[in-house]
């Protein structure tokens, strides 16, 4: 997953200064903190990768400019924790292929981020990927026996 993730990470201007633009009155203004919203998918995939790499506590390191968004994602992980662990470490997820369903283990970050929702606006962090079957999250994940 690391190789597939690298191009998306390059799109995040990590630690860079906020963009400055001119408003309709001609004054310069900085982008508000919510400007990170357009990067929610990439930030979420970064957090998923760090969680997958077993780096607890360092998920937001280097993402200081996107602190609010990263904190929002971590809050979502608390709510979706059992499922995220199931998708990343235990069972993976189902990928739709021409010959049927295949198991993708671990489940790709962009897919996990399309299934978990923000505790703030209840929207997923990434757009849906139709090549993966959306899990029925009404029940708890299966327990290994």
C-alpha positions as CSV (number, residue, x, y, z in Angstrom):
1,X,0.0,0.0,0.0
2,X,2.9,2.3,0.7
3,X,3.9,2.6,-3.0
4,X,0.3,3.4,-4.1
5,X,0.0,5.9,-1.3
6,X,3.1,8.0,-2.1
7,X,1.7,9.9,-5.1
8,X,-1.3,11.1,-3.0
9,X,0.9,12.2,-0.2
10,X,2.9,14.5,-2.5
11,X,-0.3,16.5,-3.1
12,X,-0.4,17.7,0.6
13,X,1.7,20.8,1.1
14,X,2.8,19.5,4.6
15,X,3.9,22.2,6.9
16,X,3.8,24.9,4.2
17,X,2.5,28.3,4.7
18,X,-1.2,28.9,4.2
19,X,-2.2,30.2,0.8
20,X,-2.8,33.9,0.6
21,X,-5.4,35.3,-1.7
22,X,-7.1,38.7,-2.4
23,X,-10.7,39.0,-1.3
24,X,-13.3,41.0,-3.2
25,X,-12.3,44.2,-1.4
26,X,-8.7,43.9,-2.5
27,X,-7.3,43.0,1.0
28,X,-5.0,40.0,1.5
29,X,-6.3,37.2,3.7
30,X,-5.1,33.8,4.7
31,X,-7.1,30.7,4.0
32,X,-9.2,29.8,7.1
33,X,-8.4,26.5,9.0
34,X,-11.1,24.8,7.0
35,X,-9.0,25.1,3.9
36,X,-7.6,21.7,4.8
37,X,-11.0,20.2,4.0
38,X,-9.9,19.7,0.4
39,X,-7.1,17.5,1.7
40,X,-9.2,15.4,4.0
41,X,-8.9,12.3,1.9
42,X,-5.1,12.5,1.6
43,X,-4.7,13.3,5.3
44,X,-7.0,10.4,6.2
45,X,-5.0,8.0,4.0
46,X,-1.8,9.3,5.7
47,X,-3.3,8.6,9.2
48,X,-4.5,5.1,8.1
49,X,-1.0,4.3,6.8
50,X,0.6,5.4,10.0
51,X,-1.9,3.4,12.0
52,X,-1.2,0.4,9.8
53,X,2.6,0.9,10.4
54,X,1.9,0.7,14.1
55,X,2.9,4.3,14.9
56,X,0.4,5.2,17.7
57,X,0.6,8.7,18.8
58,X,2.5,9.9,15.7
59,X,-0.4,9.9,13.3
60,X,-0.5,13.7,13.1
61,X,3.3,14.3,13.2
62,X,4.3,16.6,10.4
63,X,0.7,17.6,9.7
64,X,0.7,20.6,12.0
65,X,-0.9,22.9,9.4
66,X,-3.7,20.3,9.2
67,X,-4.0,19.7,12.9
68,X,-7.8,20.2,13.1
69,X,-8.5,17.8,10.2
70,X,-6.1,15.2,11.6
71,X,-7.8,15.5,15.0
72,X,-11.2,15.1,13.4
73,X,-9.9,11.9,11.7
74,X,-8.5,10.5,15.0
75,X,-11.9,11.2,16.6
76,X,-13.6,9.2,13.8
77,X,-11.1,6.4,14.4
78,X,-12.3,6.2,18.0
79,X,-15.9,5.7,16.9
80,X,-15.0,3.3,14.0
81,X,-12.0,1.7,15.8
82,X,-13.2,-1.9,15.8
83,X,-14.1,-1.7,12.1
84,X,-10.8,0.1,11.1
85,X,-8.8,-2.6,12.9
86,X,-10.9,-5.3,11.1
87,X,-10.3,-3.8,7.7
88,X,-6.6,-3.1,8.3
89,X,-5.4,-6.0,10.3
90,X,-7.9,-8.8,10.7
91,X,-10.0,-9.5,7.7
92,X,-9.4,-6.8,5.1
93,X,-12.3,-6.0,2.7
94,X,-13.9,-7.3,-0.4
95,X,-12.8,-6.1,-3.8
96,X,-15.1,-6.7,-6.7
97,X,-13.3,-8.4,-9.6
98,X,-14.4,-9.8,-12.9
99,X,-14.5,-13.3,-11.4
100,X,-16.1,-12.4,-8.1
101,X,-15.1,-11.0,-4.7
102,X,-11.5,-11.1,-3.6
103,X,-10.1,-10.2,-0.2
104,X,-7.9,-7.1,-0.1
105,X,-5.8,-7.3,3.1
106,X,-5.1,-4.8,4.4
107,X,-8.0,-2.8,3.0
108,X,-6.6,0.2,1.1
109,X,-6.5,3.5,3.0
110,X,-8.7,5.4,0.5
111,X,-11.4,2.7,0.9
112,X,-11.3,2.8,4.7
113,X,-11.5,6.6,4.5
114,X,-14.5,6.4,2.3
115,X,-16.4,4.2,4.8
116,X,-15.6,6.1,8.0
117,X,-17.4,9.4,8.6
118,X,-16.5,12.6,10.3
119,X,-17.9,13.2,13.8
120,X,-18.5,16.8,12.7
121,X,-20.4,16.7,9.4
122,X,-21.1,12.9,9.2
123,X,-19.5,12.9,5.7
124,X,-16.8,10.3,4.6
125,X,-13.2,11.6,4.3
126,X,-12.7,10.1,0.8
127,X,-15.1,9.5,-2.2
128,X,-16.5,6.0,-2.6
129,X,-14.6,3.5,-4.6
130,X,-17.1,1.3,-6.4
131,X,-14.6,-1.5,-6.9
132,X,-14.9,-2.4,-3.2
133,X,-18.0,-3.8,-1.6
134,X,-19.3,-1.5,1.1
135,X,-19.5,-3.4,4.4
136,X,-22.6,-3.8,6.4
137,X,-21.5,-2.0,9.5
138,X,-24.8,-2.4,11.4
139,X,-23.4,-5.4,13.2
140,X,-20.1,-5.8,15.1
141,X,-17.2,-7.3,13.2
142,X,-16.8,-11.1,13.5
143,X,-14.8,-12.3,16.4
144,X,-12.0,-14.8,15.8
145,X,-12.8,-17.9,17.7
